[in-house]
Every structure is written in C-alpha cells, then in structure tokens.
Amino acid sequence: MAESAEPGELRRFLLESQPLRGQWVRLGMAWSELRAYRTYPPPVEELLGEFATAAVLLAATLKFEGTLTLQLAGSGRVRLLVAQCSDDFKLRAVAHHDLTDDELPGFADLVGAGRLTVTVQSDTTTARYQGIVPLAGANLAACLENYFASSEQLPTRLLLAADAAQAAGLLLQKLPGQAVSGEVAGAQLQQTWEELQAGLMALPAASLLGGSAEQAVRQVAGEHDCRLFGPTTVSFSCRCSVQRVADVLRSLGPLEARATLAEQGVIVVQCEFCNREYRYDAVDVEQLFAADASVQQGSDAVN
C-alpha cells in the first residue's frame, strides 16, 4: 500500500445547538516521515500510528503555547511508547519493543500491565500538568477514554486507526460547564450524545483512513447541524538540537563526561526520534565546560 503524499491535517468541528465538539485528524506525510528513521513490525507500527494520532487529538485541546507528551509504559512486548505534539502540531513519536516481524500479538499482549501518562508543559511559563492512569481497556482508544473520565472528568470517545500508509483518528467530547436547562433539553442532549457515539463506532476504519473529513464528520453527526472548521497542518518535526544535547552533557558534569570520553574515545548522543547523531571529542567536551567555567568563575558545578 502506497504511503500518503498528502500533508497531515487537523479539522475541528462542533454542533451548533449542543455543547458537543470533536476533532478529526489524518497524519498524511507526517506519518511517513515519522517512520523514516525506524522500521517496526506491523503490530507495533499500527499501535504507534494510533498513539501518534491520539497525541495530536489531545494536543488540539491545549489552550496555551506548549507541548503535550503522551507516554505508555507497560510490561508487554512494547515496553515504551512516547509521542510529543506541540500546540502548532509539530509531531514526533517512537516505540521500544522486542517484537519480531512474524509475530501478531493483540493489544493486551503488546502493552501488558502498565500506565498511561499525559504531560502538558507550557512554553511561556513553568506551568506543568501531568495525569497518570493505569492501562485499562481493550484497545488504546479505550485506555484514553478512561484517562479522560478519571483525570479530566470529561465524557470522551475516540476512534483510532493506522496502517502502513496512513494514520487517522476522530475524537468526540461533551463539554463541561454548559448545563442545558430543563428536563427535556437535558434528555435531548443525552440522546444527541448517544447518537454521535453510535455514529463514531459505526465509522469503518477504511473510511477514517481514506475518506475526507467532511465524509467522516457527516457519518458521525448524521442530520445534526454541525460546523466543520478549516484545516490546520500537522507535520513531523524533531525537537533535538545542538543546544539541547549540550545541556544534557552539562547535566552529567565535567567529571562524568571526561570519564565517559576516556573510556569510549568520543561521546556519541543519538536522538531516538530522528536518529541524528551528535559527536563530542575531547576538544568539544573541554570547550563545553570551559564556557560554563567562565560564567561560573571557575567552578565545576553545573546548575
């Protein structure tokens, strides 16, 4: 199956007369670029695609400049999944596993027992939020729905799909703080919410992966008056840089850095997300800590 040549795209939508909203996303080229640096067995690839898609859908709920990190740590064949998405929808993700290409385990065997962690870090302040829930559910979407129910108290339903060519997802939420007055109005809201959930669960994975946002939202919303907003681009982008790697080495301190250098001859730091290598020889290491020493009046301490 050919990989997508279309850019990744996020579309928000809401019901005009009900406090219900949603997001649709398809990763497009971001999915192809994300996997250009690593090869995964099909079950891991599918799970990673769903995981990266979920990170974008969750990042779409951010109300400030920052980065959302979604992490799954389990006892199964996939030991770790990490996906990061910024408020401007720059995405990266990676999976650690011990699966071979000919194995086809289900979700429970892939993740085992463990936890799902959502971390939101502001770019402009020191504000940081973290929610942690146990892995509980038959698939990744169910685990994330459990997160929203227990950590956000926000009724949420998700549909996620991924294959070798594409990754996509759709999220529905019932908004808080918008109480509907009257028993009839409340019953109508609940009925609409149940209809949208039914529409979501009836949406075939093939339609989610290959159809348009308009088609997917219409299948979910049915005859309800729904407003679909314009597209926002989703792209792959790794946040690694010379400065970030230098900060990691400084955190080791000069003694440990020099000891590593003496043992290995060169310090090599490789980004897990994009496989870019950063190499530091003896001259690089001494220059790195000499710059710190000039600022800190000769102290070896790294603050």
Stockholm file with secondary structure:
# STOCKHOLM 1.0

chainA/1-303         MAESAEPGELRRFLLESQPLRGQWVRLGMAWSELRAYRTYPPPVEELLGEFATAAVLLAATLKFEGTLTLQLAGSGRVRLLVAQCSDDFKLRAVAHHDLTDDELPGFADLVGAGRLTVTVQSDTTTARYQGIVPLAGANLAACLENYFASSEQLPTRLLLAADAAQAAGLLLQKLPGQAVSGEVAGAQLQQTWEELQAGLMALPAASLLGGSAEQAVRQVAGEHDCRLFGPTTVSFSCRCSVQRVADVLRSLGPLEARATLAEQGVIVVQCEFCNREYRYDAVDVEQLFAADASVQQGSDAVN
#=GR chainA/1-303 SS CCCCCSCEEEEEEEESSSSEEEEEEECTHHHHHHTTTCCCCHHHHHHHHHHHHHHHHHHTTCCSSEEEEEEEEESSSEEEEEEEEETTCEEEEEEEECCCTTCCCCHHHHHCSEEEEEEEEESSSSCEEEEEEECCSSSHHHHHHHHIIIIICCCEEEEEEECSSCEEEEEEEECSSCCCCSHHHHHHHHHHHHHHHHHHHTSCHHHHHHSCHHHHHHHHHTTSCEEECCCEEEEECCCCCHHHHHHHHHHHCHHHHHHHHHHHSSEEEECTTTCCEEEECHHHHHHHHHHHHHHTTTCCCCC
#=GC SS_cons         CCCCCSCEEEEEEEESSSSEEEEEEECTHHHHHHTTTCCCCHHHHHHHHHHHHHHHHHHTTCCSSEEEEEEEEESSSEEEEEEEEETTCEEEEEEEECCCTTCCCCHHHHHCSEEEEEEEEESSSSCEEEEEEECCSSSHHHHHHHHIIIIICCCEEEEEEECSSCEEEEEEEECSSCCCCSHHHHHHHHHHHHHHHHHHHTSCHHHHHHSCHHHHHHHHHTTSCEEECCCEEEEECCCCCHHHHHHHHHHHCHHHHHHHHHHHSSEEEECTTTCCEEEECHHHHHHHHHHHHHHTTTCCCCC
//
